Amino acid sequence: MKKMMSFILLIAFGLGISVAHAQNYNSAPEVASTLWAINKAEIETSKMAKDKTISQPILQFSTKMFTEHQNAQKELEKILKENNISKISSADARTFRSEARKAMRTMKKLQGIAFDRTYMDYQISSHKKALEIINGYILPRVQNPALKNYTLQMKQNIENHLQEATSIRGSM
């Protein structure tokens, strides 16, 4: 009986953790923080790539990433202002920022094809992670209509970016 109660408590505790993570995305400020972090990571890593790449396709791609995510960031800021939503840091936002900083420290040390491959690998992994977060946590829970529409548009753009990044990396 004691083992059964321990097992039940363990399961309940485990469910509590997953429910708590999902509940974070009932909050528009945490959604905003995560979306902002995704854009910021792309802006910063793509700015570095624009300066360091040796490849014309990667230069074009990084310029596109920089511009499109910068425009997305401006649109997000406009939505937040119009809807009186502030950003409250989420676990996913902190993870995205941390992974971008780590990738940039690595890329800063690289040159030539090693830089290009690392940048494109980062682009693929970061876009996959962004889609996982958007599809798995944000879209099923976001309540604000403007933020939901923004997220749907961002999802489509990220899917397009992932496809392009995968194609470029495959040709290297």
Backbone as JSON Lines, residues from 0, in Angstrom:
{"i":0,"aa":"M","n":[0.83,-1.19,0.0],"ca":[0.0,0.0,0.0],"c":[0.87,1.25,0.0]}
{"i":1,"aa":"K","n":[1.94,1.24,0.8],"ca":[2.84,2.38,0.87],"c":[3.51,2.64,-0.48]}
{"i":2,"aa":"K","n":[3.91,1.54,-1.16],"ca":[4.53,1.67,-2.47],"c":[3.54,2.23,-3.49]}
{"i":3,"aa":"M","n":[2.28,1.8,-3.38],"ca":[1.24,2.29,-4.3],"c":[1.03,3.79,-4.11]}
{"i":4,"aa":"M","n":[0.99,4.26,-2.88],"ca":[0.81,5.69,-2.6],"c":[2.0,6.49,-3.12]}
{"i":5,"aa":"S","n":[3.19,5.97,-2.92],"ca":[4.39,6.64,-3.41],"c":[4.35,6.74,-4.93]}
{"i":6,"aa":"F","n":[3.93,5.65,-5.57],"ca":[3.82,5.64,-7.03],"c":[2.8,6.67,-7.51]}
{"i":7,"aa":"I","n":[1.65,6.72,-6.85],"ca":[0.6,7.67,-7.22],"c":[1.08,9.1,-7.02]}
{"i":8,"aa":"L","n":[1.76,9.36,-5.92],"ca":[2.29,10.71,-5.67],"c":[3.35,11.08,-6.72]}
{"i":9,"aa":"L","n":[4.18,10.12,-7.08],"ca":[5.2,10.36,-8.1],"c":[4.55,10.71,-9.44]}
{"i":10,"aa":"I","n":[3.53,9.98,-9.81],"ca":[2.81,10.26,-11.06],"c":[2.15,11.63,-10.98]}
{"i":11,"aa":"A","n":[1.49,11.92,-9.87],"ca":[0.82,13.21,-9.71],"c":[1.82,14.35,-9.78]}
{"i":12,"aa":"F","n":[2.99,14.17,-9.16],"ca":[4.02,15.2,-9.21],"c":[4.51,15.4,-10.64]}
{"i":13,"aa":"G","n":[4.72,14.3,-11.35],"ca":[5.16,14.39,-12.75],"c":[4.13,15.1,-13.61]}
{"i":14,"aa":"L","n":[2.87,14.8,-13.42],"ca":[1.81,15.47,-14.18],"c":[1.74,16.94,-13.82]}
{"i":15,"aa":"G","n":[1.98,17.25,-12.57],"ca":[1.97,18.64,-12.13],"c":[3.02,19.47,-12.84]}
{"i":16,"aa":"I","n":[4.18,18.88,-13.05],"ca":[5.24,19.6,-13.75],"c":[4.83,19.88,-15.19]}
{"i":17,"aa":"S","n":[4.31,18.88,-15.89],"ca":[3.94,19.1,-17.29],"c":[2.76,20.06,-17.4]}
{"i":18,"aa":"V","n":[1.82,19.99,-16.48],"ca":[0.69,20.91,-16.5],"c":[1.16,22.33,-16.21]}
{"i":19,"aa":"A","n":[2.09,22.48,-15.27],"ca":[2.61,23.82,-14.96],"c":[3.28,24.43,-16.18]}
{"i":20,"aa":"H","n":[4.07,23.61,-16.92],"ca":[4.72,24.13,-18.12],"c":[3.68,24.57,-19.14]}
{"i":21,"aa":"A","n":[2.68,23.77,-19.34],"ca":[1.63,24.12,-20.3],"c":[0.86,25.35,-19.86]}
{"i":22,"aa":"Q","n":[0.65,25.51,-18.57],"ca":[-0.1,26.66,-18.08],"c":[0.64,27.97,-18.31]}
{"i":23,"aa":"N","n":[1.96,27.93,-18.39],"ca":[2.71,29.14,-18.68],"c":[2.2,29.82,-19.93]}
{"i":24,"aa":"Y","n":[1.76,29.05,-20.89],"ca":[1.34,29.6,-22.16],"c":[-0.12,30.03,-22.19]}
{"i":25,"aa":"N","n":[-0.76,30.04,-21.03],"ca":[-2.06,30.68,-20.93],"c":[-1.88,32.17,-20.73]}
{"i":26,"aa":"S","n":[-0.66,32.6,-20.52],"ca":[-0.33,33.98,-20.24],"c":[0.24,34.65,-21.48]}
{"i":27,"aa":"A","n":[-0.44,35.68,-21.95],"ca":[0.03,36.41,-23.13],"c":[1.44,36.96,-22.93]}
{"i":28,"aa":"P","n":[1.8,37.47,-21.73],"ca":[3.17,37.96,-21.56],"c":[4.23,36.88,-21.75]}
{"i":29,"aa":"E","n":[3.96,35.64,-21.37],"ca":[4.93,34.57,-21.55],"c":[5.0,34.13,-23.02]}
{"i":30,"aa":"V","n":[3.87,34.15,-23.7],"ca":[3.86,33.89,-25.14],"c":[4.7,34.96,-25.84]}
{"i":31,"aa":"A","n":[4.45,36.2,-25.49],"ca":[5.18,37.32,-26.1],"c":[6.68,37.19,-25.87]}
{"i":32,"aa":"S","n":[7.05,36.82,-24.66],"ca":[8.46,36.67,-24.32],"c":[9.12,35.59,-25.17]}
{"i":33,"aa":"T","n":[8.44,34.48,-25.35],"ca":[9.0,33.38,-26.13],"c":[9.13,33.77,-27.6]}
{"i":34,"aa":"L","n":[8.09,34.36,-28.16],"ca":[8.15,34.78,-29.56],"c":[9.22,35.84,-29.77]}
{"i":35,"aa":"W","n":[9.34,36.76,-28.82],"ca":[10.36,37.8,-28.89],"c":[11.75,37.17,-28.88]}
{"i":36,"aa":"A","n":[11.96,36.17,-28.01],"ca":[13.26,35.51,-27.9],"c":[13.62,34.77,-29.19]}
{"i":37,"aa":"I","n":[12.63,34.14,-29.81],"ca":[12.87,33.45,-31.08],"c":[13.36,34.44,-32.12]}
{"i":38,"aa":"N","n":[12.67,35.55,-32.26],"ca":[13.09,36.57,-33.23],"c":[14.46,37.13,-32.89]}
{"i":39,"aa":"K","n":[14.69,37.45,-31.63],"ca":[15.96,38.05,-31.21],"c":[17.13,37.12,-31.51]}
{"i":40,"aa":"A","n":[16.96,35.84,-31.25],"ca":[18.02,34.87,-31.53],"c":[18.36,34.86,-33.01]}
{"i":41,"aa":"E","n":[17.33,34.89,-33.85],"ca":[17.57,34.89,-35.3],"c":[18.23,36.18,-35.78]}
{"i":42,"aa":"I","n":[17.82,37.28,-35.22],"ca":[18.41,38.57,-35.6],"c":[19.9,38.58,-35.26]}
{"i":43,"aa":"E","n":[20.24,38.18,-34.05],"ca":[21.64,38.23,-33.61],"c":[22.53,37.24,-34.36]}
{"i":44,"aa":"T","n":[22.08,36.0,-34.52],"ca":[22.93,35.01,-35.2],"c":[23.05,35.32,-36.68]}
{"i":45,"aa":"S","n":[21.99,35.84,-37.28],"ca":[22.04,36.16,-38.71],"c":[22.87,37.4,-38.98]}
{"i":46,"aa":"K","n":[22.89,38.33,-38.06],"ca":[23.75,39.5,-38.2],"c":[25.22,39.06,-38.23]}
{"i":47,"aa":"M","n":[25.56,38.14,-37.34],"ca":[26.92,37.61,-37.33],"c":[27.23,36.91,-38.66]}
{"i":48,"aa":"A","n":[26.3,36.11,-39.14],"ca":[26.51,35.37,-40.38],"c":[26.69,36.31,-41.57]}
{"i":49,"aa":"K","n":[25.94,37.39,-41.6],"ca":[26.09,38.36,-42.7],"c":[27.52,38.89,-42.76]}
{"i":50,"aa":"D","n":[28.16,39.01,-41.62],"ca":[29.52,39.54,-41.57],"c":[30.61,38.49,-41.8]}
{"i":51,"aa":"K","n":[30.3,37.2,-41.53],"ca":[31.35,36.19,-41.54],"c":[31.27,35.16,-42.67]}
{"i":52,"aa":"T","n":[30.13,35.0,-43.3],"ca":[29.99,33.92,-44.28],"c":[30.89,34.13,-45.5]}
{"i":53,"aa":"I","n":[31.25,33.01,-46.1],"ca":[32.0,33.06,-47.35],"c":[31.13,32.63,-48.53]}
{"i":54,"aa":"S","n":[29.89,32.31,-48.25],"ca":[28.99,31.73,-49.25],"c":[27.9,32.73,-49.64]}
{"i":55,"aa":"Q","n":[27.71,32.9,-50.94],"ca":[26.66,33.8,-51.42],"c":[25.26,33.32,-51.01]}
{"i":56,"aa":"P","n":[24.93,32.02,-51.15],"ca":[23.6,31.58,-50.69],"c":[23.38,31.81,-49.19]}
{"i":57,"aa":"I","n":[24.42,31.62,-48.39],"ca":[24.27,31.84,-46.95],"c":[24.19,33.33,-46.65]}
{"i":58,"aa":"L","n":[24.9,34.14,-47.37],"ca":[24.78,35.59,-47.21],"c":[23.35,36.03,-47.52]}
{"i":59,"aa":"Q","n":[22.79,35.54,-48.61],"ca":[21.41,35.87,-48.95],"c":[20.43,35.38,-47.89]}
{"i":60,"aa":"F","n":[20.64,34.15,-47.42],"ca":[19.77,33.57,-46.41],"c":[19.87,34.36,-45.1]}
{"i":61,"aa":"S","n":[21.08,34.64,-44.66],"ca":[21.26,35.35,-43.38],"c":[20.7,36.76,-43.46]}
{"i":62,"aa":"T","n":[20.83,37.41,-44.6],"ca":[20.25,38.73,-44.79],"c":[18.72,38.65,-44.71]}
{"i":63,"aa":"K","n":[18.17,37.63,-45.34],"ca":[16.72,37.41,-45.28],"c":[16.27,37.14,-43.85]}
{"i":64,"aa":"M","n":[17.0,36.28,-43.12],"ca":[16.64,35.97,-41.73],"c":[16.69,37.24,-40.88]}
{"i":65,"aa":"F","n":[17.73,38.02,-41.05],"ca":[17.89,39.25,-40.29],"c":[16.71,40.18,-40.55]}
{"i":66,"aa":"T","n":[16.41,40.42,-41.81],"ca":[15.34,41.35,-42.18],"c":[13.97,40.85,-41.75]}
{"i":67,"aa":"E","n":[13.67,39.58,-42.06],"ca":[12.33,39.07,-41.75],"c":[12.07,38.96,-40.25]}
{"i":68,"aa":"H","n":[13.07,38.54,-39.49],"ca":[12.86,38.45,-38.05],"c":[12.87,39.83,-37.39]}
{"i":69,"aa":"Q","n":[13.62,40.76,-37.96],"ca":[13.58,42.14,-37.44],"c":[12.19,42.74,-37.7]}
{"i":70,"aa":"N","n":[11.65,42.52,-38.89],"ca":[10.29,42.99,-39.19],"c":[9.25,42.3,-38.3]}
{"i":71,"aa":"A","n":[9.44,41.01,-38.07],"ca":[8.52,40.27,-37.2],"c":[8.59,40.82,-35.77]}
{"i":72,"aa":"Q","n":[9.79,41.18,-35.34],"ca":[9.96,41.74,-34.0],"c":[9.22,43.08,-33.88]}
{"i":73,"aa":"K","n":[9.33,43.91,-34.91],"ca":[8.62,45.2,-34.9],"c":[7.11,44.99,-34.87]}
{"i":74,"aa":"E","n":[6.63,44.03,-35.63],"ca":[5.19,43.72,-35.64],"c":[4.74,43.21,-34.27]}
{"i":75,"aa":"L","n":[5.55,42.36,-33.66],"ca":[5.23,41.85,-32.33],"c":[5.17,43.0,-31.32]}
{"i":76,"aa":"E","n":[6.13,43.89,-31.37],"ca":[6.13,45.04,-30.45],"c":[4.87,45.89,-30.64]}
{"i":77,"aa":"K","n":[4.45,46.06,-31.88],"ca":[3.23,46.82,-32.17],"c":[2.0,46.14,-31.56]}
{"i":78,"aa":"I","n":[1.91,44.83,-31.72],"ca":[0.78,44.06,-31.15],"c":[0.79,44.16,-29.63]}
{"i":79,"aa":"L","n":[1.97,44.04,-29.04],"ca":[2.06,44.12,-27.59],"c":[1.61,45.48,-27.08]}
{"i":80,"aa":"K","n":[2.04,46.52,-27.78],"ca":[1.67,47.88,-27.37],"c":[0.16,48.1,-27.53]}
{"i":81,"aa":"E","n":[-0.39,47.69,-28.67],"ca":[-1.82,47.89,-28.94],"c":[-2.7,47.09,-27.98]}
{"i":82,"aa":"N","n":[-2.2,45.96,-27.48],"ca":[-2.99,45.1,-26.6],"c":[-2.56,45.2,-25.14]}
{"i":83,"aa":"N","n":[-1.69,46.15,-24.87],"ca":[-1.21,46.38,-23.5],"c":[-0.68,45.1,-22.86]}
{"i":84,"aa":"I","n":[0.2,44.4,-23.61],"ca":[0.81,43.16,-23.14],"c":[2.3,43.43,-22.92]}
{"i":85,"aa":"S","n":[2.77,43.06,-21.75],"ca":[4.2,43.16,-21.49],"c":[4.8,41.76,-21.61]}
{"i":86,"aa":"K","n":[6.12,41.69,-21.64],"ca":[6.78,40.4,-21.72],"c":[7.18,39.94,-20.32]}
{"i":87,"aa":"I","n":[6.86,38.7,-19.98],"ca":[7.33,38.06,-18.75],"c":[8.11,36.84,-19.2]}
{"i":88,"aa":"S","n":[9.34,36.78,-18.81],"ca":[10.22,35.73,-19.29],"c":[9.65,34.34,-19.03]}
{"i":89,"aa":"S","n":[9.73,33.51,-20.05],"ca":[9.31,32.11,-19.95],"c":[10.56,31.23,-19.98]}
{"i":90,"aa":"A","n":[10.41,30.0,-19.56],"ca":[11.52,29.05,-19.6],"c":[12.02,28.87,-21.04]}
{"i":91,"aa":"D","n":[11.09,28.8,-21.99],"ca":[11.49,28.62,-23.38],"c":[12.24,29.85,-23.91]}
{"i":92,"aa":"A","n":[11.83,31.03,-23.49],"ca":[12.53,32.26,-23.9],"c":[13.96,32.25,-23.38]}
{"i":93,"aa":"R","n":[14.12,31.89,-22.13],"ca":[15.46,31.83,-21.54],"c":[16.32,30.78,-22.25]}
{"i":94,"aa":"T","n":[15.73,29.64,-22.58],"ca":[16.46,28.59,-23.29],"c":[16.87,29.06,-24.67]}
{"i":95,"aa":"F","n":[15.96,29.7,-25.39],"ca":[16.28,30.19,-26.73],"c":[17.43,31.18,-26.68]}
{"i":96,"aa":"R","n":[17.38,32.13,-25.76],"ca":[18.44,33.13,-25.65],"c":[19.77,32.47,-25.29]}
{"i":97,"aa":"S","n":[19.73,31.52,-24.37],"ca":[20.94,30.82,-23.95],"c":[21.56,30.03,-25.1]}
{"i":98,"aa":"E","n":[20.74,29.31,-25.85],"ca":[21.25,28.53,-26.98],"c":[21.81,29.43,-28.08]}
{"i":99,"aa":"A","n":[21.19,30.57,-28.3],"ca":[21.71,31.52,-29.3],"c":[23.07,32.07,-28.87]}
{"i":100,"aa":"R","n":[23.2,32.43,-27.61],"ca":[24.49,32.95,-27.11],"c":[25.57,31.88,-27.22]}
{"i":101,"aa":"K","n":[25.23,30.64,-26.88],"ca":[26.2,29.54,-26.98],"c":[26.62,29.33,-28.43]}
{"i":102,"aa":"A","n":[25.67,29.33,-29.34],"ca":[25.99,29.17,-30.77],"c":[26.86,30.31,-31.27]}
{"i":103,"aa":"M","n":[26.56,31.52,-30.82],"ca":[27.36,32.67,-31.26],"c":[28.79,32.6,-30.73]}
{"i":104,"aa":"R","n":[28.96,32.13,-29.49],"ca":[30.33,31.98,-28.95],"c":[31.11,30.97,-29.79]}
{"i":105,"aa":"T","n":[30.43,29.9,-30.19],"ca":[31.09,28.88,-31.02],"c":[31.39,29.45,-32.4]}
{"i":106,"aa":"M","n":[30.4,30.09,-33.01],"ca":[30.58,30.61,-34.37],"c":[31.62,31.71,-34.44]}
{"i":107,"aa":"K","n":[31.74,32.47,-33.38],"ca":[32.71,33.58,-33.35],"c":[34.13,33.08,-33.58]}
{"i":108,"aa":"K","n":[34.41,31.85,-33.13],"ca":[35.74,31.26,-33.24],"c":[36.0,30.62,-34.6]}
{"i":109,"aa":"L","n":[34.97,30.48,-35.42],"ca":[35.1,29.75,-36.68],"c":[35.23,30.68,-37.87]}
{"i":110,"aa":"Q","n":[35.79,30.12,-38.93],"ca":[35.94,30.85,-40.2],"c":[35.55,29.92,-41.35]}
{"i":111,"aa":"G","n":[35.26,30.52,-42.48],"ca":[35.06,29.76,-43.71],"c":[33.94,28.75,-43.65]}
{"i":112,"aa":"I","n":[34.2,27.6,-44.24],"ca":[33.17,26.56,-44.35],"c":[32.75,26.04,-42.98]}
{"i":113,"aa":"A","n":[33.65,26.02,-42.01],"ca":[33.29,25.57,-40.66],"c":[32.24,26.51,-40.05]}
{"i":114,"aa":"F","n":[32.43,27.81,-40.26],"ca":[31.43,28.77,-39.79],"c":[30.11,28.54,-40.5]}
{"i":115,"aa":"D","n":[30.16,28.45,-41.82],"ca":[28.93,28.31,-42.61],"c":[28.13,27.07,-42.21]}
{"i":116,"aa":"R","n":[28.82,25.95,-42.04],"ca":[28.13,24.72,-41.64],"c":[27.51,24.85,-40.25]}
{"i":117,"aa":"T","n":[28.25,25.44,-39.34],"ca":[27.75,25.6,-37.97],"c":[26.55,26.54,-37.95]}
{"i":118,"aa":"Y","n":[26.62,27.62,-38.7],"ca":[25.5,28.56,-38.77],"c":[24.25,27.87,-39.33]}
{"i":119,"aa":"M","n":[24.42,27.13,-40.42],"ca":[23.26,26.47,-41.03],"c":[22.71,25.37,-40.12]}
{"i":120,"aa":"D","n":[23.58,24.65,-39.43],"ca":[23.1,23.64,-38.47],"c":[22.3,24.32,-37.36]}
{"i":121,"aa":"Y","n":[22.78,25.46,-36.89],"ca":[22.05,26.21,-35.86],"c":[20.69,26.66,-36.4]}
{"i":122,"aa":"Q","n":[20.67,27.14,-37.63],"ca":[19.41,27.59,-38.22],"c":[18.38,26.46,-38.28]}
{"i":123,"aa":"I","n":[18.83,25.31,-38.67],"ca":[17.92,24.16,-38.75],"c":[17.41,23.78,-37.36]}
{"i":124,"aa":"S","n":[18.31,23.66,-36.41],"ca":[17.88,23.24,-35.07],"c":[17.02,24.3,-34.39]}
{"i":125,"aa":"S","n":[17.36,25.57,-34.54],"ca":[16.57,26.61,-33.87],"c":[15.18,26.75,-34.49]}
{"i":126,"aa":"H","n":[15.07,26.6,-35.8],"ca":[13.75,26.67,-36.43],"c":[12.89,25.46,-36.06]}
{"i":127,"aa":"K","n":[13.51,24.29,-35.96],"ca":[12.76,23.1,-35.52],"c":[12.25,23.3,-34.09]}
{"i":128,"aa":"K","n":[13.11,23.8,-33.22],"ca":[12.71,24.02,-31.83],"c":[11.6,25.08,-31.75]}
{"i":129,"aa":"A","n":[11.71,26.13,-32.54],"ca":[10.67,27.17,-32.56],"c":[9.33,26.57,-32.97]}
{"i":130,"aa":"L","n":[9.34,25.73,-33.99],"ca":[8.09,25.1,-34.44],"c":[7.53,24.16,-33.37]}
{"i":131,"aa":"E","n":[8.4,23.45,-32.69],"ca":[7.96,22.55,-31.62],"c":[7.25,23.36,-30.52]}
{"i":132,"aa":"I","n":[7.81,24.46,-30.14],"ca":[7.23,25.3,-29.09],"c":[5.92,25.92,-29.57]}
{"i":133,"aa":"I","n":[5.92,26.45,-30.78],"ca":[4.72,27.09,-31.32],"c":[3.59,26.08,-31.46]}
{"i":134,"aa":"N","n":[3.88,24.93,-32.06],"ca":[2.83,23.93,-32.29],"c":[2.4,23.22,-31.0]}
{"i":135,"aa":"G","n":[3.34,22.94,-30.13],"ca":[3.04,22.14,-28.96],"c":[2.52,22.9,-27.76]}
{"i":136,"aa":"Y","n":[2.94,24.15,-27.63],"ca":[2.58,24.88,-26.42],"c":[1.84,26.18,-26.68]}
{"i":137,"aa":"I","n":[2.3,26.96,-27.65],"ca":[1.72,28.29,-27.81],"c":[0.37,28.25,-28.51]}
{"i":138,"aa":"L","n":[0.31,27.72,-29.73],"ca":[-0.95,27.76,-30.48],"c":[-2.13,27.09,-29.78]}
{"i":139,"aa":"P","n":[-1.93,25.95,-29.13],"ca":[-3.09,25.35,-28.46],"c":[-3.61,26.17,-27.27]}
{"i":140,"aa":"R","n":[-2.83,27.13,-26.8],"ca":[-3.2,27.82,-25.56],"c":[-3.34,29.33,-25.66]}
{"i":141,"aa":"V","n":[-2.76,29.95,-26.67],"ca":[-2.78,31.42,-26.73],"c":[-4.22,31.91,-26.87]}
{"i":142,"aa":"Q","n":[-4.56,32.91,-26.07],"ca":[-5.93,33.41,-26.02],"c":[-6.14,34.7,-26.82]}
{"i":143,"aa":"N","n":[-5.17,35.59,-26.79],"ca":[-5.3,36.89,-27.45],"c":[-5.37,36.71,-28.97]}
{"i":144,"aa":"P","n":[-6.44,37.2,-29.63],"ca":[-6.6,36.99,-31.08],"c":[-5.46,37.58,-31.92]}
{"i":145,"aa":"A","n":[-5.01,38.76,-31.58],"ca":[-3.92,39.38,-32.35],"c":[-2.63,38.58,-32.2]}
{"i":146,"aa":"L","n":[-2.36,38.13,-30.99],"ca":[-1.16,37.34,-30.73],"c":[-1.26,35.96,-31.4]}
{"i":147,"aa":"K","n":[-2.46,35.4,-31.43],"ca":[-2.65,34.11,-32.1],"c":[-2.44,34.25,-33.62]}
{"i":148,"aa":"N","n":[-3.0,35.29,-34.23],"ca":[-2.79,35.52,-35.66],"c":[-1.32,35.74,-35.98]}
{"i":149,"aa":"Y","n":[-0.66,36.51,-35.15],"ca":[0.77,36.75,-35.32],"c":[1.53,35.42,-35.27]}
{"i":150,"aa":"T","n":[1.2,34.6,-34.29],"ca":[1.88,33.31,-34.11],"c":[1.65,32.4,-35.31]}
{"i":151,"aa":"L","n":[0.44,32.4,-35.85],"ca":[0.16,31.59,-37.05],"c":[1.01,32.05,-38.23]}
{"i":152,"aa":"Q","n":[1.13,33.36,-38.41],"ca":[1.96,33.89,-39.5],"c":[3.43,33.56,-39.26]}
{"i":153,"aa":"M","n":[3.86,33.71,-38.02],"ca":[5.25,33.4,-37.68],"c":[5.54,31.92,-37.94]}
{"i":154,"aa":"K","n":[4.59,31.06,-37.58],"ca":[4.75,29.62,-37.82],"c":[5.0,29.35,-39.3]}
{"i":155,"aa":"Q","n":[4.2,29.96,-40.17],"ca":[4.37,29.76,-41.61],"c":[5.74,30.24,-42.08]}
{"i":156,"aa":"N","n":[6.18,31.39,-41.6],"ca":[7.49,31.91,-41.97],"c":[8.61,30.99,-41.48]}
{"i":157,"aa":"I","n":[8.48,30.49,-40.27],"ca":[9.5,29.59,-39.72],"c":[9.56,28.29,-40.51]}
{"i":158,"aa":"E","n":[8.41,27.77,-40.89],"ca":[8.4,26.56,-41.73],"c":[9.12,26.82,-43.05]}
{"i":159,"aa":"N","n":[8.88,27.97,-43.66],"ca":[9.57,28.33,-44.91],"c":[11.07,28.48,-44.68]}
{"i":160,"aa":"H","n":[11.45,29.12,-43.57],"ca":[12.87,29.3,-43.27],"c":[13.55,27.95,-43.05]}
{"i":161,"aa":"L","n":[12.88,27.05,-42.35],"ca":[13.44,25.73,-42.1],"c":[13.66,24.97,-43.41]}
{"i":162,"aa":"Q","n":[12.7,25.03,-44.28],"ca":[12.83,24.36,-45.57],"c":[14.02,24.92,-46.35]}
{"i":163,"aa":"E","n":[14.15,26.23,-46.38],"ca":[15.25,26.87,-47.1],"c":[16.6,26.53,-46.45]}
{"i":164,"aa":"A","n":[16.65,26.57,-45.12],"ca":[17.9,26.26,-44.42],"c":[18.33,24.81,-44.68]}
{"i":165,"aa":"T","n":[17.38,23.91,-44.66],"ca":[17.66,22.5,-44.91],"c":[18.19,22.3,-46.34]}
{"i":166,"aa":"S","n":[17.62,23.01,-47.27],"ca":[18.07,22.92,-48.66],"c":[19.5,23.45,-48.82]}
{"i":167,"aa":"I","n":[19.76,24.58,-48.22],"ca":[21.12,25.17,-48.31],"c":[22.13,24.24,-47.66]}
{"i":168,"aa":"R","n":[21.8,23.75,-46.47],"ca":[22.74,22.86,-45.75],"c":[22.97,21.58,-46.53]}
{"i":169,"aa":"G","n":[21.93,21.08,-47.19],"ca":[22.08,19.86,-47.99],"c":[22.97,20.03,-49.19]}
{"i":170,"aa":"S","n":[23.12,21.26,-49.67],"ca":[23.95,21.51,-50.86],"c":[25.4,21.82,-50.49]}
{"i":171,"aa":"M","n":[25.7,21.8,-49.21],"ca":[27.08,22.14,-48.79],"c":[27.98,20.92,-48.83]}
